[in-house]
Amino acid sequence: MLSRILGTYLRPHRLSIAVLILLQLVQTITFLLLPTMNAQLVDRGLLRGSVVDILWIGAVMVGVAAVQVAARMGAQYFGTSVATALGARLRSAIFRRVQDFSVHEVERFGAASLTTRTVNDVQQIQLVTVDGFGSIVSAPIMCVASIVLALQQDVPLTLVLLVFIPLATVTVLVVMARMGPLYGLIQHSVDGMNRLLREQITGVRVIRAFVREDHERRRFGAANEELFQLTMRARRQAAMMFPIVWLLGNVFTVVVVWVGGRRIGSGDLTVGALSAFTGYVILILTSMLIAMYVFLTVPRAQVAARRVCEVLDAAPAPSADGGADSGPRPGHVDLRGAGFRYPGAEEPSLRDITLSVRPGETLAVIGSTGSGKTTLLNLVLRLYETTTGSVLVNGTDVRELDRDALSATVGLVAQKPYLFAGTIATNLRYGRPEATDDELWHALGVARIRDFVAGLPAGLDSVVEQGGGNFSGGQRQRLSIARTLVRRPDVYLFDDCFSGLDYATEAALRAALAPDIAGATTVVVAQRISTIRDADRIAVLDEGRVVGLGTHDELIAGNDVYRAIAQSQLTAQEAL
Ligand SMILES: Nc1ncnc2c1ncn2[C@@H]1O[C@H](COP(=O)(O)OP(=O)(O)OP(=O)(O)O)[C@@H](O)[C@H]1O
């Protein structure tokens, strides 16, 4: 998964990566040159007392060190810019894919997990890219070349390496094998933490109203403790690894100096060669530590890559773009034997629904709570797809319709209105950015909220907080009705959006709305009989089935379910 992501998203940066690798090579060569030059300095300069040799070898060493610094800075720059670009591209790929998700996919992952995957997981992959490219080339070259150069200095001394390297490698492998699964658990725990925080912040009013602060504090404490413990376990493993390898390295250096000292004594080795040898030992140790650090970030990045790929590979909303445009008869909506069962649910929420609505007509849908009214509207917008039968807009199956064309034709005012952070004007123009101020004021007038907005000091430019939190429920509902009116779709779907208004406001709004949307196709879901009694036809839903269809008078006369709803709401005289 990690290699797939890196392969795909790093391809456009091939040139930068090539430069980066080149700079790493230069840096590695300078590292490798210095111990040998140091040996020359000792043997030819210091031991022979040649000032000229000390000066010129010293000058060359300073030059090599300067090249090393420049190469390191360049490599850092290219490494960081490649990783940052990778992060940005990956985030936008996830964002685009999530935009195409069906409602089911969004619910399957959950908003909190999608956020963690977009921000946190991408960051892990970015980290391994910066550190990985910084070392993946240099560490092995440095290690192998140091061994070769050490061999050149002294063969018997190099044999000691054969003990040290396998020991250090086994330590690293054991720790890595234990850390991989831990990182999976950590990311999962971060998800859970995000989910909990989100729930507790959005539900803060309910928590206070039910005096459940202590309970929520305990829930948060438990999740926080779990994340803490897992992170500590991972850190302990990592913390163990570095000192063990350092210790091995130091013991090894002592052995090298001891064996080397004896060989100098017997005349088999020069002092310069021993100093070069210890220099290469340090390089081997450094390259192993660098490799270890990268290996520590790899398991975590692998888990992150798997989670990112799960999102990228998830099926987008079925037959998304490129389908047919809606046909020439604006606003025809037909449900033909439509049925729907939520994924994982035992029973269908809708069964065999056959209904038609034409332009200029209003179909009302009424039924007890949970009878399937919202689900029916979701099918028209293809937020969910029918599991049996079909839904047609303008004579074309919505599954074959271009998503943009469907959105342009059908406008939904949701049961729970959502406003975006911005201003009232940006929210109203959400579906039609080119709408004029006059059109916005007109829509506000129809939605009976014009006076309220006009009374705000900043008017249309008044700030809207995320979710519309600085407005009342009724104000949010009316603003979202105005937002849909500004779009002027051919089909209006009103999902129980008048229930938050008092009777007088609702009556005034409906009176203003009627002429404004006269030629359009309208489907109104409502709980109140008063909202729908003037509709051309009313469909009565019960447990996912249409159990009655007709005008108010016809249903009052012949439909028991409707009559029961009406009688529970109106006085007997009004109902009849
Ligand atoms: N995301 C979901 N996953 C599983 N089942 C769901 C989901 N959403 C709704 N349901 C179920 O589908 C049925 C119909 O729900 P729906 O929201 O369409 O009812 P409704 O008539 O609009 O109710 P209300 O008047 O309370 O808004 C209910 O039994 C509900 O439990």
The ligand as a MOL file (V3000), in Angstrom:
LIG
                    3D

  0  0  0     0  0            999 V3000
M  V30 BEGIN CTAB
M  V30 COUNTS 31 33 0 0 0
M  V30 BEGIN ATOM
M  V30 1 N -28.6960 5.4310 7.9480 0
M  V30 2 C -29.5870 4.5030 8.2910 0
M  V30 3 N -29.1940 3.2380 8.5120 0
M  V30 4 C -30.0710 2.2820 8.8370 0
M  V30 5 N -31.3880 2.4880 8.9690 0
M  V30 6 C -31.8690 3.7310 8.7690 0
M  V30 7 C -30.9780 4.8050 8.4130 0
M  V30 8 N -31.7110 5.9260 8.2810 0
M  V30 9 C -33.0110 5.5700 8.5300 0
M  V30 10 N -33.0870 4.2580 8.8150 0
M  V30 11 C -34.3260 3.5110 9.1040 0
M  V30 12 O -35.1880 3.6250 7.9730 0
M  V30 13 C -36.5110 3.8410 8.3830 0
M  V30 14 C -37.0720 5.0780 7.6850 0
M  V30 15 O -36.3450 6.2110 8.1110 0
M  V30 16 P -36.6880 7.6750 7.5860 0
M  V30 17 O -35.6580 8.5910 8.1270 0
M  V30 18 O -36.8720 7.6230 6.1290 0
M  V30 19 O -38.1010 7.9330 8.2960 0
M  V30 20 P -38.9770 9.2390 8.3180 0
M  V30 21 O -40.3500 8.8200 7.9180 0
M  V30 22 O -38.3600 10.3270 7.5270 0
M  V30 23 O -38.9520 9.5650 9.8660 0
M  V30 24 P -39.0910 10.9850 10.6080 0
M  V30 25 O -40.4660 11.4800 10.3680 0
M  V30 26 O -38.8730 10.6190 12.0390 0
M  V30 27 O -38.0370 11.8730 10.0650 0
M  V30 28 C -36.5030 3.9600 9.8950 0
M  V30 29 O -36.9850 2.7210 10.4080 0
M  V30 30 C -35.0630 4.1530 10.2580 0
M  V30 31 O -34.7720 3.4800 11.4530 0
M  V30 END ATOM
M  V30 BEGIN BOND
M  V30 1 1 1 2
M  V30 2 1 2 3
M  V30 3 2 2 7
M  V30 4 2 3 4
M  V30 5 1 4 5
M  V30 6 2 5 6
M  V30 7 1 6 7
M  V30 8 1 6 10
M  V30 9 1 7 8
M  V30 10 2 8 9
M  V30 11 1 9 10
M  V30 12 1 10 11
M  V30 13 1 11 12
M  V30 14 1 11 30
M  V30 15 1 12 13
M  V30 16 1 13 14
M  V30 17 1 13 28
M  V30 18 1 14 15
M  V30 19 1 15 16
M  V30 20 2 16 17
M  V30 21 1 16 18
M  V30 22 1 16 19
M  V30 23 1 19 20
M  V30 24 2 20 21
M  V30 25 1 20 22
M  V30 26 1 20 23
M  V30 27 1 23 24
M  V30 28 2 24 25
M  V30 29 1 24 26
M  V30 30 1 24 27
M  V30 31 1 28 29
M  V30 32 1 28 30
M  V30 33 1 30 31
M  V30 END BOND
M  V30 END CTAB
M  END
